[in-house]
Amino acid sequence: MKKLVFTVIITLGIAATAAAGENYNRCFYSMDRNGDDAVTVDEFKAALPNSAAAFNEADADKSRALDHDEWEAFKESRGIEEQH
């Protein structure tokens, strides 16, 4: 029961962040400013300044950098398709 409540709280928090105006429909490569195929915390904050919690969730391997697959999986989990 506690896990369910925690999951609901986290989900609502993420939905509230998205509702607050963040647009997660970003191209990975537009966030990767130095072109090293990884989006660091600083690069992420520059692109999405109000989304620190989203970075932590998207960083599935907890490497403190997102790769393309992690970013796409994060967006897919929210039903977001990349626009070109």
trRosetta pair geometry for C-beta under 8 A, 3 or more apart (Angstrom, degrees):
i j d omega theta_ij theta_ji phi_ij phi_ji
1 4 5.7 -54 -152 34 33 113
1 5 6.5 32 153 -17 66 105
2 5 5.7 -55 -149 37 33 110
2 6 6.2 35 153 -19 66 107
3 6 5.6 -54 -147 38 31 113
3 7 6.2 34 154 -21 65 106
4 7 5.7 -54 -147 36 29 112
4 8 6.4 29 154 -18 64 105
5 8 5.8 -55 -149 36 31 111
5 9 6.4 32 153 -19 65 106
6 9 5.7 -56 -149 36 31 112
6 10 6.3 29 155 -17 66 106
7 10 5.8 -54 -146 38 30 110
7 11 6.2 30 155 -19 64 109
8 11 5.7 -56 -145 39 29 112
8 12 6.2 28 157 -17 65 107
9 12 5.9 -56 -146 38 28 109
9 13 6.3 31 153 -21 63 107
10 13 5.6 -56 -149 35 30 114
10 14 6.5 28 155 -17 65 104
11 14 5.9 -54 -149 36 31 108
11 15 6.3 30 153 -17 65 107
12 15 5.5 -54 -145 39 33 112
12 16 6.2 37 154 -23 66 104
13 16 5.6 -52 -147 34 30 112
13 17 6.6 33 152 -20 63 102
13 53 6.8 -77 135 145 118 165
14 17 5.6 -50 -151 32 34 113
14 18 6.5 32 152 -15 65 104
14 53 7.0 -139 -92 118 75 121
14 54 6.9 111 -134 -89 94 83
14 57 7.0 11 -98 -19 130 168
14 78 7.9 -129 147 -95 125 119
15 18 5.7 -54 -149 39 34 110
15 19 6.1 32 152 -18 66 109
16 19 5.5 -55 -143 41 31 112
16 20 6.2 40 152 -30 64 103
17 20 5.5 -51 -150 26 31 115
17 22 5.8 -7 152 20 84 132
17 50 6.8 -179 -157 130 93 99
17 51 6.3 111 169 -110 131 73
17 53 6.5 -151 -61 59 159 121
17 54 6.5 -162 120 -46 151 108
18 22 5.7 -84 -114 64 43 93
18 24 6.8 -47 -112 -11 103 113
18 78 7.4 168 -85 -157 153 141
20 50 6.5 -110 106 133 127 148
21 50 7.4 55 71 51 94 149
22 48 5.5 58 -150 -156 113 106
22 50 5.6 -138 -68 74 113 102
22 51 5.1 112 -136 -66 155 116
22 54 7.2 -163 135 -18 159 154
23 26 6.9 113 111 -48 84 87
23 48 7.8 -144 58 -107 55 102
24 48 7.3 32 -97 -105 62 149
24 51 7.6 142 -86 -129 90 155
24 54 6.8 -142 -98 -166 119 150
24 74 7.4 -119 -175 126 133 105
24 75 5.8 -180 137 -106 111 86
24 78 6.4 49 75 69 150 155
24 80 5.5 -140 94 -38 104 175
25 75 7.1 102 -101 -140 52 126
25 80 5.2 -143 -83 -172 82 119
25 81 7.6 15 -127 75 108 39
25 82 6.6 158 -162 -117 77 43
25 83 5.9 37 166 9 123 100
26 30 6.1 -122 -179 69 91 116
26 31 5.8 71 140 -45 131 114
26 47 5.9 91 -154 166 163 132
26 48 7.0 -122 -18 -50 151 112
27 30 4.3 83 71 0 99 107
27 31 7.3 -179 90 -6 55 83
27 82 6.2 88 -95 -157 68 119
27 84 7.6 80 -86 -108 124 59
28 31 6.1 -69 -162 38 34 106
28 32 6.3 26 150 -18 72 112
28 39 6.6 -123 -161 -37 77 127
28 66 7.6 -133 -138 118 103 115
28 68 4.9 97 148 -118 172 76
28 71 4.7 141 -96 76 108 157
28 72 7.2 -47 -47 -47 130 82
29 32 5.4 -51 -137 38 40 112
29 35 8.0 31 -155 -112 87 66
30 47 7.2 116 114 -118 89 132
31 39 4.7 16 118 -120 116 131
31 43 5.4 105 162 148 80 104
31 44 6.3 35 -176 -95 130 52
31 46 7.7 148 -149 73 75 94
31 47 4.4 -49 -114 -35 95 160
31 48 7.9 -17 -113 -7 127 95
31 71 7.8 174 46 -118 142 152
32 35 6.1 102 132 -88 104 27
32 36 6.8 -145 -172 45 110 58
32 37 6.6 25 -152 -93 156 17
32 38 6.7 120 -123 64 111 26
32 39 5.2 -95 -78 -77 75 78
32 43 6.4 40 -109 172 33 156
33 43 5.2 -158 6 -123 102 109
33 46 7.1 6 -39 73 139 152
34 43 7.6 -107 5 -82 88 132
37 67 6.7 18 150 -137 86 82
37 68 6.9 -53 -164 -27 84 103
38 65 4.1 15 176 164 119 128
38 66 6.7 147 -163 68 63 43
38 67 5.9 -37 -105 -87 73 64
39 43 4.8 -130 -159 92 71 126
39 44 5.3 93 150 -62 110 88
39 47 7.9 -43 -157 15 128 140
39 65 6.4 153 69 -167 41 71
39 66 4.3 -15 55 55 101 102
39 71 6.8 69 18 -66 138 131
40 43 4.7 98 50 8 75 101
40 44 6.8 -135 96 -5 39 89
40 64 7.2 13 -146 141 72 81
40 65 5.2 -33 -94 -108 56 91
41 44 5.7 -58 -149 38 29 113
41 45 6.2 28 155 -18 66 107
41 52 7.9 33 -158 -131 101 82
41 55 6.0 94 -122 163 72 156
41 64 6.2 -44 -33 -174 109 84
41 65 7.7 -89 -26 -85 66 55
42 45 5.8 -52 -143 37 30 110
42 46 6.4 35 154 -23 62 104
43 46 5.7 -53 -152 31 31 114
43 47 6.6 19 154 -9 64 108
44 47 6.0 -65 -152 42 31 103
44 48 6.0 -37 172 44 70 99
44 51 7.1 -107 158 87 101 106
44 55 4.7 103 134 -99 159 124
44 66 6.9 94 -73 5 125 125
45 48 7.0 -80 -122 71 23 59
45 49 5.6 55 -178 -114 68 54
45 51 7.8 -167 -106 58 52 76
45 52 7.0 18 -94 -81 99 80
45 55 7.6 -35 -56 -44 72 149
46 49 7.3 21 -123 -72 13 82
48 51 3.9 -17 138 26 118 133
48 54 6.8 -55 126 67 147 137
48 55 7.8 169 76 -53 120 96
51 54 3.9 -30 -180 31 102 123
51 55 6.3 113 123 -26 86 84
52 55 5.7 -49 -155 28 36 113
52 56 6.8 33 151 -16 65 104
53 56 5.7 -54 -153 36 36 112
53 57 6.5 33 151 -16 67 106
54 57 5.7 -57 -148 39 34 110
54 58 6.0 30 156 -18 68 110
54 74 7.3 97 180 -179 88 136
55 58 5.8 -61 -144 40 28 107
55 59 6.1 27 158 -22 66 110
55 66 7.2 -114 -149 -42 77 120
56 59 5.9 -55 -142 34 27 111
57 74 6.7 117 111 -127 92 112
58 66 5.6 -2 125 -106 115 128
58 70 5.5 102 162 150 80 99
58 71 6.1 34 -176 -101 131 50
58 73 7.7 143 -148 76 74 86
58 74 3.7 -14 -114 -77 95 151
59 62 5.8 92 131 -94 104 33
59 63 6.5 -142 -169 41 104 65
59 64 6.7 41 -155 -84 152 20
59 65 7.2 110 -123 56 112 19
59 66 5.8 -102 -88 -78 74 78
59 70 6.3 37 -111 175 33 149
60 70 5.1 -155 12 -125 101 103
60 73 6.8 -2 -37 83 141 143
61 70 7.2 -100 7 -84 91 132
66 70 4.7 -136 -153 84 81 125
66 71 5.1 85 158 -56 130 93
66 74 7.9 -44 -139 -6 133 140
67 70 5.2 96 52 8 68 103
67 71 7.3 -137 96 -4 34 90
68 71 5.9 -60 -151 38 31 109
68 72 6.2 26 156 -15 68 109
69 72 5.8 -57 -143 40 30 108
69 73 6.1 32 157 -20 66 108
70 73 5.8 -57 -146 37 28 111
70 74 6.3 33 154 -22 63 106
71 74 5.7 -53 -150 33 31 114
71 75 6.5 25 155 -13 64 105
72 75 5.8 -55 -147 40 33 108
72 76 6.1 35 154 -22 66 108
72 82 7.6 -50 -115 -33 87 123
73 76 5.6 -53 -142 37 30 113
73 77 6.4 36 155 -26 63 103
74 77 5.9 -55 -153 29 28 112
74 78 7.1 7 153 -1 59 108
75 78 6.0 -72 -159 46 36 101
75 80 4.1 -90 -171 75 90 109
75 81 7.5 135 145 -83 118 18
75 82 6.9 60 129 -55 164 81
76 79 7.4 44 -170 -74 35 24
76 80 7.2 -100 -68 53 24 67
